[in-house]
Amino acid sequence: MTVQKGVENKMFNKKKNKVATNMRHLIAKMNPRSPISEQYRTLRTNIQFSGVDKDIKSILVTSSEPEAGKSSTAANLAVVYAQQGLKTLLVDGDMRKPTVHFTFRLDNLKGLSNAIVDSQTFEGLAQKSDIDHLYVITSGPVPPNPSELLASDKFKKGLEIATEQYEVIIVDSPPILTVTDAQILANQLDGVVIVARSGKTETDELKESVNLIEKVQGNILGTVLNDVDKTNKDYYYYYGT
């Protein structure tokens, strides 16, 4: 019994540490005056000004490979939009390895997969975060066929309705070189932001990611390059087209 209790405590602490680690990624909430938070606001401004012909209301955030920082970027970008007073919806479109519910400490009993399979509205499944104007749709139960769900008419209809109910929608998707989900989403949203990690993301991988998005006529807004120089936090995040 003593050994079992030790194992349970270890598992509990591991889960607790995972939640705490994800919470630290919300620097735009925890330290809004930091240089990194300012870079997220710059990213928001650049996206807003990139909408020459029409407003950029729905944004897909993806990366070439795992662990590039896409989920952290999506979450913090959603925070700075909400801080601007805009009714913002963050959607965890990564139904393979979801993280948004950990980041915002929300339950994941129902979410995006339910909205698609059960034809429930996005607004009906959105959870209010502890940040004013920011709502979150978690991934929901992990389905066996994420790509098929995202390509369905039910998802397209749900997204269309949500666009009328929220001023900004940000969707976090799996890495584009890993699975097809991001490609499927790319031409359904107004723009795509690709996240790359300095020293990790290869140039060829980034080029291939751009090519895959262009093949489906996705609108590439630019690239976020993080971890540029950890000794100079003023340039920790860079945005470019």
MARKOLMAR-425068 format. One line per 8 residues: their letters; for each residue x, y, z of N, C-alpha, C. Coordinates in steps of 0.2 Angstrom, whole numbers, plus 5000, padded with zeros to 4 digits. Layout:
# residues N
a) X:Y:Z:X:Y:Z:X:Y:Z | ...
END
This chain:
# residues 241
mtvqkgve) 5004:4994:5000:5000:5000:5000:5004:5006:5000 | 5010:5006:5004:5014:5012:5004:5017:5013:4997 | 5019:5008:4994:5022:5009:4987:5017:5012:4982 | 5011:5009:4983:5006:5012:4978:5004:5019:4979 | 5004:5021:4986:5003:5028:4988:5009:5032:4985 | 5015:5030:4985:5020:5034:4982:5020:5035:4975 | 5017:5029:4971:5016:5030:4964:5011:5035:4962 | 5005:5035:4966:5000:5039:4965:5002:5047:4966
nkmfnkkk) 5006:5048:4971:5008:5054:4973:5013:5057:4967 | 5017:5052:4965:5022:5054:4959:5018:5056:4953 | 5012:5052:4951:5008:5054:4946:5004:5060:4947 | 5002:5061:4953:4998:5068:4954:5003:5074:4953 | 5009:5073:4956:5014:5079:4955:5016:5080:4948 | 5016:5074:4944:5018:5075:4937:5013:5079:4933 | 5006:5077:4935:5001:5081:4932:5001:5088:4934 | 5002:5089:4940:5002:5096:4943:5007:5100:4940
nkvatnmr) 5013:5097:4939:5019:5101:4936:5017:5102:4929 | 5014:5098:4925:5012:5099:4918:5007:5105:4917 | 5003:5105:4922:4998:5111:4922:5002:5117:4923 | 5006:5117:4928:5010:5123:4930:5014:5126:4924 | 5017:5121:4921:5022:5123:4915:5018:5126:4910 | 5012:5123:4908:5008:5126:4903:5005:5133:4905 | 5003:5134:4912:5001:5141:4914:5006:5146:4913 | 5013:5144:4914:5018:5149:4913:5019:5151:4906
hliakmnp) 5016:5148:4901:5016:5150:4895:5012:5156:4893 | 5007:5158:4898:5003:5163:4897:5006:5170:4900 | 5011:5172:4897:5015:5177:4899:5011:5184:4898 | 5007:5184:4892:5003:5190:4891:4998:5191:4896 | 4996:5186:4900:4992:5187:4906:4996:5188:4912 | 5001:5185:4913:5004:5185:4920:5009:5191:4920 | 5012:5193:4915:5016:5199:4915:5015:5203:4908 | 5010:5206:4908:5008:5210:4902:5013:5216:4900
rspiseqy) 5017:5218:4905:5022:5223:4904:5028:5221:4901 | 5029:5214:4901:5036:5211:4899:5037:5213:4891 | 5043:5213:4889:5045:5213:4882:5042:5208:4878 | 5041:5202:4880:5038:5197:4876:5031:5198:4875 | 5027:5200:4880:5020:5202:4879:5020:5208:4874 | 5024:5212:4874:5024:5218:4869:5025:5215:4862 | 5029:5210:4862:5030:5207:4855:5023:5203:4853 | 5020:5200:4857:5013:5198:4855:5008:5203:4853
rtlrtniq) 5009:5209:4856:5004:5214:4854:5006:5217:4847 | 5013:5217:4846:5015:5219:4839:5013:5214:4834 | 5013:5207:4836:5011:5202:4831:5003:5203:4830 | 4999:5205:4835:4992:5206:4834:4991:5212:4830 | 4995:5218:4831:4995:5224:4826:4996:5222:4819 | 5002:5218:4818:5004:5217:4811:4998:5213:4808 | 4995:5208:4811:4990:5204:4808:4984:5209:4806 | 4982:5213:4811:4977:5218:4810:4978:5222:4803
fsgvdkdi) 4984:5224:4803:4986:5229:4797:4987:5225:4790 | 4987:5218:4791:4988:5214:4785:4982:5213:4781 | 4976:5214:4785:4970:5214:4781:4968:5220:4777 | 4971:5220:4771:4970:5226:4767:4963:5226:4764 | 4961:5220:4761:4955:5220:4757:4949:5218:4762 | 4950:5214:4768:4945:5212:4772:4948:5211:4779 | 4944:5212:4784:4947:5211:4791:4949:5203:4792 | 4955:5202:4796:4957:5196:4797:4953:5194:4804
ksilvtss) 4948:5190:4804:4944:5188:4810:4946:5181:4812 | 4948:5177:4808:4950:5170:4810:4957:5168:4808 | 4961:5166:4813:4968:5164:4812:4970:5157:4814 | 4973:5154:4809:4976:5147:4811:4983:5148:4813 | 4985:5145:4818:4992:5145:4821:4994:5138:4820 | 5000:5137:4816:5003:5130:4816:5010:5131:4816 | 5014:5125:4814:5021:5125:4814:5023:5119:4810 | 5029:5119:4808:5032:5114:4804:5032:5107:4808
epeagkss) 5035:5108:4814:5036:5102:4818:5034:5103:4825 | 5033:5098:4829:5031:5098:4836:5036:5102:4840 | 5034:5105:4846:5038:5109:4850:5041:5115:4848 | 5038:5118:4843:5040:5125:4840:5037:5130:4844 | 5032:5129:4848:5029:5135:4852:5023:5137:4849 | 5019:5133:4845:5013:5136:4842:5008:5136:4847 | 5007:5132:4851:5001:5132:4856:5002:5138:4861 | 5008:5139:4863:5010:5145:4867:5008:5151:4863
taanlavv) 5010:5151:4857:5009:5157:4853:5002:5159:4852 | 4998:5153:4850:4991:5154:4849:4987:5156:4856 | 4989:5154:4861:4986:5156:4868:4987:5163:4870 | 4994:5165:4869:4995:5172:4871:4993:5177:4866 | 4992:5175:4860:4989:5179:4855:4982:5180:4856 | 4978:5175:4858:4971:5176:4860:4971:5180:4866 | 4975:5180:4871:4975:5184:4877:4976:5191:4875 | 4980:5193:4870:4981:5200:4869:4976:5203:4865
yaqqglkt) 4973:5199:4861:4966:5201:4857:4961:5203:4862 | 4960:5198:4867:4955:5199:4872:4956:5205:4876 | 4963:5206:4878:4965:5212:4881:4963:5219:4878 | 4962:5218:4871:4961:5224:4867:4953:5225:4867 | 4949:5221:4871:4942:5222:4872:4938:5218:4866 | 4941:5214:4862:4938:5211:4857:4935:5204:4860 | 4929:5202:4858:4927:5196:4860:4930:5190:4856 | 4934:5186:4859:4939:5182:4856:4938:5175:4858
llvdgdmr) 4938:5170:4853:4937:5163:4854:4944:5159:4852 | 4946:5156:4857:4952:5151:4856:4950:5144:4855 | 4951:5141:4849:4949:5134:4848:4955:5129:4848 | 4955:5124:4852:4960:5119:4851:4958:5114:4846 | 4961:5116:4840:4960:5112:4834:4965:5106:4833 | 4969:5105:4839:4974:5100:4839:4971:5094:4843 | 4966:5090:4839:4963:5085:4843:4967:5078:4844 | 4973:5079:4842:4978:5073:4843:4982:5074:4849
kptvhftf) 4985:5080:4850:4988:5081:4857:4986:5088:4859 | 4980:5088:4862:4977:5094:4864:4981:5097:4871 | 4981:5104:4871:4985:5107:4877:4981:5113:4880 | 4976:5115:4876:4973:5122:4878:4970:5121:4885 | 4966:5115:4886:4963:5114:4893:4968:5114:4898 | 4974:5112:4897:4979:5112:4903:4981:5120:4904 | 4982:5123:4898:4984:5130:4899:4980:5135:4903 | 4973:5134:4901:4968:5138:4904:4965:5135:4910
rldnlkgl) 4967:5129:4912:4964:5125:4918:4956:5124:4917 | 4955:5121:4911:4947:5120:4910:4946:5113:4909 | 4940:5110:4910:4939:5103:4909:4938:5102:4901 | 4940:5096:4899:4940:5094:4892:4935:5088:4891 | 4929:5088:4895:4924:5083:4894:4920:5084:4887 | 4919:5090:4886:4916:5092:4879:4920:5097:4876 | 4920:5097:4869:4924:5102:4866:4923:5102:4858 | 4928:5103:4854:4927:5104:4847:4925:5097:4844
snaivdsq) 4927:5092:4846:4925:5085:4843:4917:5084:4844 | 4915:5086:4850:4907:5086:4851:4904:5091:4847 | 4906:5097:4846:4903:5102:4841:4902:5099:4834 | 4907:5095:4832:4907:5092:4825:4902:5086:4825 | 4904:5081:4829:4900:5075:4829:4893:5076:4831 | 4891:5080:4836:4885:5080:4839:4881:5086:4836 | 4884:5090:4831:4881:5096:4828:4879:5101:4833 | 4883:5102:4839:4882:5107:4844:4886:5114:4841
tfeglaqk) 4883:5119:4844:4886:5126:4842:4893:5127:4845 | 4897:5131:4842:4903:5132:4845:4902:5137:4851 | 4897:5141:4851:4896:5146:4856:4893:5142:4862 | 4889:5136:4861:4886:5132:4866:4892:5128:4870 | 4897:5127:4867:4903:5123:4870:4908:5127:4872 | 4908:5134:4871:4914:5138:4873:4914:5139:4880 | 4919:5139:4884:4920:5140:4891:4923:5147:4892 | 4920:5151:4897:4923:5157:4898:4929:5156:4902
sdidhlyv) 4935:5160:4900:4941:5159:4903:4941:5165:4909 | 4946:5165:4913:4947:5170:4918:4949:5176:4915 | 4950:5177:4909:4952:5183:4906:4946:5186:4902 | 4945:5193:4904:4939:5196:4901:4939:5196:4893 | 4933:5194:4890:4932:5194:4883:4935:5188:4880 | 4938:5183:4883:4941:5177:4880:4937:5171:4882 | 4935:5167:4877:4932:5161:4877:4936:5156:4874 | 4935:5149:4877:4939:5144:4874:4935:5138:4873
itsgpvpp) 4936:5135:4867:4934:5128:4865:4939:5123:4866 | 4939:5119:4870:4944:5114:4871:4943:5108:4865 | 4948:5104:4865:4947:5099:4859:4942:5094:4860 | 4940:5093:4866:4935:5088:4868:4938:5081:4867 | 4934:5075:4868:4937:5069:4868:4941:5067:4861 | 4946:5064:4862:4951:5063:4856:4947:5058:4851 | 4945:5060:4845:4942:5056:4840:4947:5052:4836 | 4945:5047:4833:4949:5042:4829:4950:5045:4822
npsellas) 4947:5050:4820:4947:5053:4813:4947:5061:4813 | 4952:5064:4817:4952:5071:4817:4952:5075:4810 | 4956:5072:4805:4956:5075:4799:4949:5076:4795 | 4946:5070:4796:4939:5069:4793:4934:5074:4796 | 4935:5075:4803:4930:5080:4806:4931:5087:4804 | 4938:5089:4803:4939:5096:4802:4937:5097:4794 | 4937:5092:4790:4935:5093:4783:4928:5093:4782 | 4924:5091:4787:4917:5090:4787:4913:5097:4786
dkfkkgle) 4907:5096:4783:4903:5102:4782:4900:5104:4789 | 4900:5100:4794:4898:5102:4801:4903:5107:4804 | 4909:5106:4803:4914:5110:4805:4914:5117:4802 | 4913:5117:4795:4913:5123:4791:4907:5127:4793 | 4901:5124:4794:4895:5127:4796:4896:5130:4803 | 4899:5126:4808:4900:5129:4815:4905:5135:4815 | 4910:5134:4811:4915:5140:4810:4912:5146:4807 | 4908:5145:4802:4904:5151:4799:4900:5154:4804
iateqyev) 4896:5151:4808:4892:5154:4813:4896:5157:4819 | 4901:5154:4821:4905:5157:4826:4908:5163:4824 | 4910:5164:4817:4913:5170:4815:4908:5176:4815 | 4902:5175:4816:4897:5180:4817:4896:5182:4824 | 4898:5177:4828:4897:5178:4836:4903:5181:4839 | 4909:5180:4836:4915:5182:4839:4919:5187:4835 | 4922:5192:4838:4926:5196:4834:4933:5194:4831 | 4935:5189:4835:4942:5186:4833:4941:5178:4835
iivdsppi) 4943:5174:4830:4944:5167:4831:4951:5164:4830 | 4954:5161:4835:4961:5159:4834:4961:5151:4835 | 4963:5147:4830:4963:5140:4830:4970:5137:4831 | 4972:5133:4836:4978:5130:4836:4977:5123:4833 | 4982:5122:4828:4982:5116:4824:4988:5111:4825 | 4988:5105:4824:4994:5101:4824:4999:5104:4819 | 5005:5102:4820:5011:5104:4815:5009:5101:4808 | 5010:5106:4803:5008:5104:4796:5012:5099:4793
ltvtdaqi) 5018:5098:4794:5022:5092:4791:5020:5085:4794 | 5017:5085:4800:5015:5079:4803:5009:5076:4801 | 5004:5080:4801:4997:5077:4798:4994:5082:4794 | 4988:5081:4791:4985:5085:4786:4980:5090:4789 | 4979:5090:4795:4974:5094:4799:4975:5102:4797 | 4981:5104:4798:4983:5111:4796:4981:5113:4789 | 4983:5109:4785:4981:5110:4778:4974:5111:4776 | 4970:5106:4780:4963:5106:4779:4960:5113:4782
lanqldgv) 4963:5115:4787:4960:5121:4790:4962:5128:4787 | 4968:5127:4783:4971:5133:4781:4967:5138:4776 | 4963:5134:4772:4959:5138:4767:4952:5140:4770 | 4951:5138:4776:4944:5139:4779:4944:5145:4784 | 4950:5147:4786:4951:5153:4790:4954:5159:4786 | 4954:5165:4788:4956:5171:4785:4964:5171:4784 | 4967:5168:4788:4975:5169:4788:4978:5164:4792 | 4985:5162:4790:4989:5157:4794:4995:5160:4796
vivarsgk) 4997:5159:4803:5003:5161:4806:5007:5154:4807 | 5013:5154:4804:5018:5148:4805:5023:5150:4811 | 5023:5146:4816:5028:5147:4821:5034:5142:4820 | 5040:5145:4820:5046:5142:4820:5051:5143:4826 | 5055:5138:4827:5059:5139:4833:5066:5140:4831 | 5070:5145:4833:5077:5146:4831:5081:5140:4833 | 5085:5138:4828:5090:5132:4830:5087:5126:4830 | 5080:5125:4828:5077:5119:4828:5073:5118:4821
tetdelke) 5069:5123:4819:5066:5122:4813:5071:5123:4807 | 5071:5118:4803:5075:5119:4797:5072:5123:4792 | 5076:5127:4788:5074:5131:4782:5069:5127:4777 | 5072:5121:4776:5068:5117:4771:5061:5115:4774 | 5061:5114:4780:5054:5112:4783:5050:5118:4783 | 5052:5124:4784:5048:5130:4784:5046:5131:4777 | 5050:5130:4772:5048:5131:4765:5043:5126:4763 | 5043:5120:4765:5038:5115:4763:5032:5116:4767
svnliekv) 5032:5119:4773:5026:5121:4776:5022:5127:4772 | 5026:5131:4770:5023:5137:4766:5020:5134:4759 | 5024:5129:4756:5021:5126:4750:5015:5123:4751 | 5014:5119:4756:5008:5115:4758:5002:5120:4759 | 5003:5125:4762:4998:5130:4763:4996:5134:4757 | 5001:5135:4753:4999:5139:4746:4995:5134:4742 | 4997:5127:4742:4993:5122:4738:4986:5122:4739 | 4984:5124:4745:4977:5124:4747:4974:5131:4747
qgnilgtv) 4978:5136:4744:4976:5143:4744:4975:5146:4750 | 4979:5144:4755:4979:5147:4762:4982:5154:4762 | 4980:5159:4766:4983:5165:4766:4988:5166:4771 | 4994:5166:4770:5000:5166:4775:5001:5173:4777 | 5000:5174:4783:5001:5181:4786:5008:5182:4788 | 5012:5177:4790:5019:5178:4792:5021:5172:4796 | 5027:5173:4799:5030:5168:4803:5032:5171:4810 | 5031:5168:4815:5034:5169:4821:5040:5165:4823
lndvdktn) 5046:5168:4824:5052:5165:4825:5053:5166:4833 | 5053:5161:4837:5054:5162:4844:5061:5159:4846 | 5063:5160:4852:5070:5158:4854:5075:5161:4850 | 5075:5167:4847:5080:5170:4843:5086:5170:4847 | 5086:5173:4853:5092:5175:4857:5089:5175:4864 | 5090:5170:4868:5088:5169:4875:5091:5174:4879 | 5097:5177:4877:5100:5182:4881:5098:5189:4880 | 5093:5190:4875:5091:5196:4874:5083:5196:4873
kdyyyyyg) 5080:5197:4878:5072:5196:4879:5068:5201:4874 | 5071:5206:4873:5068:5211:4869:5067:5208:4862 | 5070:5203:4860:5070:5200:4853:5068:5193:4853 | 5064:5191:4859:5063:5184:4860:5058:5182:4855 | 5053:5186:4852:5049:5184:4847:5050:5189:4841 | 5049:5186:4835:5050:5190:4829:5045:5189:4824 | 5042:5194:4821:5036:5192:4817:5039:5195:4810 | 5038:5191:4805:5039:5193:4798:5035:5190:4793
t) 5035:5193:4787:5031:5190:4781:5036:5188:4776
END
